[in-house]
Amino acid sequence: MSSKKNVVPEARAALEKFKMEAASEVGVNLKQGYNGHLTSREAGSVGGQMVKNMIKSYEQSMK
């Protein structure tokens, strides 16, 4: 079973947009599709920024 299987397939476009925005915020140049050229540091900074933004959004919704 693939770990990339989305529970909600309609969310794929929104997740891609979110990932591109996070990459832009940290200065990582992503392209559509496969990004095998990224270093572990770059990929980690994109993922970390995504988590940071999700936590911020959740905290704001709690107010």
BAMAR-692346 format. One record per atom (N, C-alpha, C, O): residue in three letters; x, y, z; atom name. Coordinates in nm, 3 decimals, always signed. Layout:
 residuo    east   north      up atomo
     ala       X       Y       Z    CA
...
# end
This chain:
 residuo    east   north      up atomo
     met  +0.084  -0.118  +0.000     N
     met  +0.000  +0.000  +0.000    CA
     met  +0.089  +0.124  +0.000     C
     met  +0.183  +0.134  +0.078     O
     ser  +0.058  +0.216  -0.086     N
     ser  +0.137  +0.338  -0.099    CA
     ser  +0.107  +0.435  +0.015     C
     ser  -0.008  +0.452  +0.055     O
     ser  +0.211  +0.499  +0.065     N
     ser  +0.191  +0.597  +0.171    CA
     ser  +0.143  +0.730  +0.114     C
     ser  +0.104  +0.818  +0.191     O
     lys  +0.144  +0.747  -0.018     N
     lys  +0.101  +0.870  -0.082    CA
     lys  -0.048  +0.869  -0.115     C
     lys  -0.097  +0.964  -0.177     O
     lys  -0.120  +0.767  -0.075     N
     lys  -0.263  +0.758  -0.105    CA
     lys  -0.338  +0.859  -0.017     C
     lys  -0.329  +0.855  +0.106     O
     asn  -0.412  +0.947  -0.082     N
     asn  -0.490  +1.046  -0.009    CA
     asn  -0.624  +0.987  +0.033     C
     asn  -0.689  +0.918  -0.045     O
     val  -0.664  +1.015  +0.155     N
     val  -0.793  +0.970  +0.203    CA
     val  -0.902  +1.047  +0.128     C
     val  -1.007  +0.991  +0.096     O
     val  -0.878  +1.175  +0.101     N
     val  -0.971  +1.259  +0.028    CA
     val  -0.902  +1.303  -0.102     C
     val  -0.828  +1.401  -0.101     O
     pro  -0.925  +1.233  -0.212     N
     pro  -0.855  +1.265  -0.337    CA
     pro  -0.873  +1.410  -0.382     C
     pro  -0.783  +1.465  -0.446     O
     glu  -0.986  +1.472  -0.351     N
     glu  -1.012  +1.609  -0.391    CA
     glu  -0.918  +1.708  -0.321     C
     glu  -0.905  +1.822  -0.365     O
     ala  -0.854  +1.666  -0.215     N
     ala  -0.766  +1.754  -0.138    CA
     ala  -0.627  +1.765  -0.201     C
     ala  -0.548  +1.849  -0.160     O
     arg  -0.596  +1.683  -0.300     N
     arg  -0.463  +1.679  -0.360    CA
     arg  -0.419  +1.815  -0.413     C
     arg  -0.306  +1.858  -0.387     O
     ala  -0.505  +1.884  -0.485     N
     ala  -0.470  +2.015  -0.542    CA
     ala  -0.443  +2.116  -0.432     C
     ala  -0.349  +2.195  -0.441     O
     ala  -0.524  +2.114  -0.329     N
     ala  -0.505  +2.208  -0.217    CA
     ala  -0.374  +2.180  -0.145     C
     ala  -0.304  +2.274  -0.105     O
     leu  -0.339  +2.053  -0.128     N
     leu  -0.214  +2.018  -0.062    CA
     leu  -0.093  +2.059  -0.147     C
     leu  +0.008  +2.105  -0.093     O
     glu  -0.104  +2.042  -0.277     N
     glu  +0.004  +2.085  -0.366    CA
     glu  +0.024  +2.236  -0.359     C
     glu  +0.138  +2.284  -0.353     O
     lys  -0.086  +2.310  -0.358     N
     lys  -0.078  +2.457  -0.349    CA
     lys  -0.015  +2.497  -0.216     C
     lys  +0.070  +2.587  -0.211     O
     phe  -0.057  +2.431  -0.109     N
     phe  -0.004  +2.459  +0.025    CA
     phe  +0.146  +2.432  +0.030     C
     phe  +0.222  +2.509  +0.088     O
     lys  +0.189  +2.321  -0.033     N
     lys  +0.331  +2.285  -0.035    CA
     lys  +0.411  +2.390  -0.113     C
     lys  +0.520  +2.428  -0.071     O
     met  +0.357  +2.435  -0.226     N
     met  +0.427  +2.535  -0.307    CA
     met  +0.440  +2.667  -0.230     C
     met  +0.544  +2.733  -0.237     O
     glu  +0.335  +2.706  -0.158     N
     glu  +0.340  +2.829  -0.079    CA
     glu  +0.445  +2.818  +0.032     C
     glu  +0.521  +2.912  +0.055     O
     ala  +0.449  +2.704  +0.100     N
     ala  +0.546  +2.682  +0.207    CA
     ala  +0.688  +2.685  +0.151     C
     ala  +0.778  +2.743  +0.213     O
     ala  +0.709  +2.624  +0.035     N
     ala  +0.842  +2.623  -0.028    CA
     ala  +0.884  +2.765  -0.063     C
     ala  +1.000  +2.802  -0.044     O
     ser  +0.792  +2.842  -0.113     N
     ser  +0.821  +2.981  -0.149    CA
     ser  +0.860  +3.062  -0.025     C
     ser  +0.950  +3.146  -0.032     O
     glu  +0.792  +3.037  +0.087     N
     glu  +0.821  +3.109  +0.211    CA
     glu  +0.962  +3.083  +0.262     C
     glu  +1.025  +3.172  +0.320     O
     val  +1.013  +2.962  +0.240     N
     val  +1.147  +2.929  +0.289    CA
     val  +1.253  +2.938  +0.180     C
     val  +1.370  +2.906  +0.204     O
     gly  +1.213  +2.980  +0.060     N
     gly  +1.309  +3.001  -0.048    CA
     gly  +1.356  +2.876  -0.120     C
     gly  +1.467  +2.873  -0.173     O
     val  +1.273  +2.773  -0.122     N
     val  +1.308  +2.650  -0.193    CA
     val  +1.235  +2.650  -0.326     C
     val  +1.114  +2.673  -0.331     O
     asn  +1.307  +2.624  -0.433     N
     asn  +1.250  +2.625  -0.567    CA
     asn  +1.192  +2.488  -0.599     C
     asn  +1.265  +2.394  -0.633     O
     leu  +1.059  +2.476  -0.589     N
     leu  +0.992  +2.351  -0.623    CA
     leu  +0.933  +2.362  -0.762     C
     leu  +0.897  +2.471  -0.807     O
     lys  +0.924  +2.249  -0.830     N
     lys  +0.854  +2.244  -0.958    CA
     lys  +0.740  +2.144  -0.944     C
     lys  +0.740  +2.063  -0.852     O
     gln  +0.645  +2.150  -1.036     N
     gln  +0.535  +2.055  -1.034    CA
     gln  +0.590  +1.915  -1.059     C
     gln  +0.682  +1.898  -1.140     O
     gly  +0.535  +1.816  -0.991     N
     gly  +0.580  +1.679  -1.011    CA
     gly  +0.694  +1.640  -0.920     C
     gly  +0.702  +1.685  -0.805     O
     tyr  +0.782  +1.557  -0.972     N
     tyr  +0.892  +1.501  -0.893    CA
     tyr  +1.000  +1.605  -0.865     C
     tyr  +1.040  +1.678  -0.955     O
     asn  +1.046  +1.611  -0.742     N
     asn  +1.150  +1.706  -0.700    CA
     asn  +1.267  +1.633  -0.637     C
     asn  +1.310  +1.667  -0.527     O
     gly  +1.318  +1.533  -0.707     N
     gly  +1.426  +1.450  -0.656    CA
     gly  +1.559  +1.523  -0.642     C
     gly  +1.652  +1.471  -0.581     O
     his  +1.567  +1.643  -0.696     N
     his  +1.690  +1.722  -0.688    CA
     his  +1.706  +1.791  -0.553     C
     his  +1.814  +1.844  -0.523     O
     leu  +1.601  +1.792  -0.471     N
     leu  +1.608  +1.861  -0.342    CA
     leu  +1.700  +1.789  -0.244     C
     leu  +1.708  +1.666  -0.243     O
     thr  +1.770  +1.867  -0.164     N
     thr  +1.848  +1.808  -0.056    CA
     thr  +1.754  +1.775  +0.059     C
     thr  +1.640  +1.822  +0.063     O
     ser  +1.802  +1.693  +0.151     N
     ser  +1.721  +1.660  +0.268    CA
     ser  +1.689  +1.785  +0.348     C
     ser  +1.579  +1.798  +0.403     O
     arg  +1.784  +1.875  +0.355     N
     arg  +1.763  +2.000  +0.429    CA
     arg  +1.650  +2.082  +0.366     C
     arg  +1.564  +2.135  +0.437     O
     glu  +1.651  +2.093  +0.233     N
     glu  +1.547  +2.170  +0.165    CA
     glu  +1.410  +2.106  +0.183     C
     glu  +1.312  +2.175  +0.213     O
     ala  +1.403  +1.975  +0.164     N
     ala  +1.275  +1.905  +0.179    CA
     ala  +1.225  +1.918  +0.322     C
     ala  +1.105  +1.937  +0.345     O
     gly  +1.314  +1.906  +0.418     N
     gly  +1.276  +1.919  +0.558    CA
     gly  +1.228  +2.058  +0.593     C
     gly  +1.137  +2.074  +0.674     O
     ser  +1.288  +2.158  +0.533     N
     ser  +1.245  +2.296  +0.562    CA
     ser  +1.107  +2.322  +0.505     C
     ser  +1.029  +2.396  +0.565     O
     val  +1.075  +2.262  +0.391     N
     val  +0.940  +2.277  +0.334    CA
     val  +0.839  +2.209  +0.425     C
     val  +0.736  +2.268  +0.459     O
     gly  +0.866  +2.086  +0.465     N
     gly  +0.776  +2.014  +0.555    CA
     gly  +0.760  +2.084  +0.689     C
     gly  +0.650  +2.092  +0.743     O
     gly  +0.869  +2.135  +0.742     N
     gly  +0.864  +2.208  +0.869    CA
     gly  +0.781  +2.334  +0.859     C
     gly  +0.706  +2.367  +0.951     O
     gln  +0.793  +2.404  +0.747     N
     gln  +0.714  +2.525  +0.726    CA
     gln  +0.566  +2.491  +0.714     C
     gln  +0.480  +2.565  +0.762     O
     met  +0.535  +2.379  +0.648     N
     met  +0.396  +2.336  +0.636    CA
     met  +0.337  +2.309  +0.775     C
     met  +0.225  +2.351  +0.804     O
     val  +0.411  +2.238  +0.859     N
     val  +0.364  +2.208  +0.994    CA
     val  +0.347  +2.337  +1.074     C
     val  +0.247  +2.354  +1.144     O
     lys  +0.443  +2.426  +1.064     N
     lys  +0.436  +2.554  +1.134    CA
     lys  +0.309  +2.630  +1.094     C
     lys  +0.240  +2.685  +1.180     O
     asn  +0.280  +2.634  +0.965     N
     asn  +0.161  +2.704  +0.917    CA
     asn  +0.033  +2.636  +0.962     C
     asn  -0.066  +2.703  +0.994     O
     met  +0.033  +2.502  +0.966     N
     met  -0.086  +2.429  +1.013    CA
     met  -0.112  +2.457  +1.161     C
     met  -0.226  +2.475  +1.202     O
     ile  -0.006  +2.459  +1.241     N
     ile  -0.022  +2.487  +1.384    CA
     ile  -0.072  +2.630  +1.405     C
     ile  -0.161  +2.653  +1.486     O
     lys  -0.015  +2.723  +1.330     N
     lys  -0.059  +2.863  +1.340    CA
     lys  -0.208  +2.876  +1.306     C
     lys  -0.282  +2.945  +1.375     O
     ser  -0.249  +2.810  +1.198     N
     ser  -0.389  +2.815  +1.157    CA
     ser  -0.480  +2.754  +1.264     C
     ser  -0.586  +2.810  +1.294     O
     tyr  -0.439  +2.642  +1.320     N
     tyr  -0.518  +2.577  +1.425    CA
     tyr  -0.530  +2.667  +1.548     C
     tyr  -0.639  +2.682  +1.604     O
     glu  -0.418  +2.725  +1.589     N
     glu  -0.420  +2.813  +1.707    CA
     glu  -0.512  +2.933  +1.684     C
     glu  -0.582  +2.975  +1.776     O
     gln  -0.512  +2.987  +1.564     N
     gln  -0.599  +3.102  +1.534    CA
     gln  -0.746  +3.060  +1.536     C
     gln  -0.832  +3.139  +1.575     O
     ser  -0.776  +2.937  +1.496     N
     ser  -0.914  +2.891  +1.496    CA
     ser  -0.965  +2.864  +1.638     C
     ser  -1.086  +2.858  +1.661     O
     met  -0.872  +2.848  +1.733     N
     met  -0.909  +2.824  +1.873    CA
     met  -0.951  +2.951  +1.946     C
     met  -1.013  +2.945  +2.052     O
     lys  -0.917  +3.065  +1.890     N
     lys  -0.945  +3.193  +1.959    CA
     lys  -1.090  +3.230  +1.946     C
     lys  -1.131  +3.334  +1.998     O
# end
